[in-house]
Amino acid sequence: MGRIFVNLPDTQIEALAAIAEAEHRSRAAVVRDAIKRYISQRKLALGPDVFGLWKDKKIDGLAYQKKRRSEW
């Protein structure tokens, strides 16, 4: 596990400490969960992973593309 150092305003540190105390968890655990959720939300905002999406299709991707573009 790596380690990073982050400067936070005192108000955020106090809020983080209050959350950690209320949940009987360490501040580090609360921060890890927050970052995990943030990354998960960003991945959703960027769209799903589409690599290999067509691997089970029985149609040629280029032929499909040409057909769709011909409709324009």
C-alpha positions in Angstrom: 0.0 0.0 0.0 1.3 3.4 -0.9 1.3 6.6 1.1 0.4 10.1 0.1 0.4 13.4 2.0 -2.4 15.8 1.5 -2.9 19.3 2.9 -6.4 19.9 4.0 -8.1 23.0 5.6 -8.6 22.7 9.4 -12.4 22.6 8.8 -12.1 19.5 6.6 -9.8 17.8 9.1 -12.3 18.5 11.9 -15.2 17.1 9.8 -13.2 14.1 8.9 -12.3 13.4 12.5 -15.9 13.7 13.5 -17.0 11.2 10.8 -14.3 8.8 11.8 -15.2 9.0 15.5 -18.9 8.6 14.8 -18.2 5.5 12.7 -15.6 4.1 15.0 -13.1 4.0 12.2 -9.7 5.6 11.5 -9.5 8.8 9.4 -7.4 6.9 6.9 -10.2 4.3 6.4 -12.7 7.1 5.9 -10.4 8.8 3.4 -9.8 5.5 1.5 -13.5 4.8 1.2 -14.1 8.4 0.0 -11.5 8.1 -2.7 -12.8 4.7 -3.7 -16.3 6.2 -4.2 -14.9 9.2 -6.1 -12.9 7.0 -8.5 -15.9 4.8 -9.0 -18.1 7.8 -9.8 -15.5 9.2 -12.2 -15.4 5.9 -14.1 -19.1 5.9 -14.5 -18.9 9.5 -15.7 -16.4 8.5 -18.3 -18.6 5.7 -19.5 -18.3 2.0 -19.2 -15.3 0.1 -20.4 -16.1 -0.8 -24.0 -13.0 -2.8 -24.8 -14.1 -6.2 -26.3 -17.8 -5.1 -26.6 -18.1 -6.6 -30.1 -16.2 -9.8 -29.5 -19.3 -12.0 -29.5 -21.0 -10.3 -32.3 -21.5 -12.2 -35.6 -21.1 -9.1 -37.8 -18.0 -7.4 -39.2 -17.5 -4.2 -37.3 -16.3 -2.3 -40.4 -19.3 -3.5 -42.5 -21.6 -2.4 -39.7 -20.0 1.0 -39.6 -20.2 1.5 -43.3 -23.9 0.5 -43.3 -24.7 2.9 -40.5 -22.8 5.8 -42.1 -24.6 5.2 -45.4 -27.9 6.1 -43.6 -26.7 9.6 -43.1 
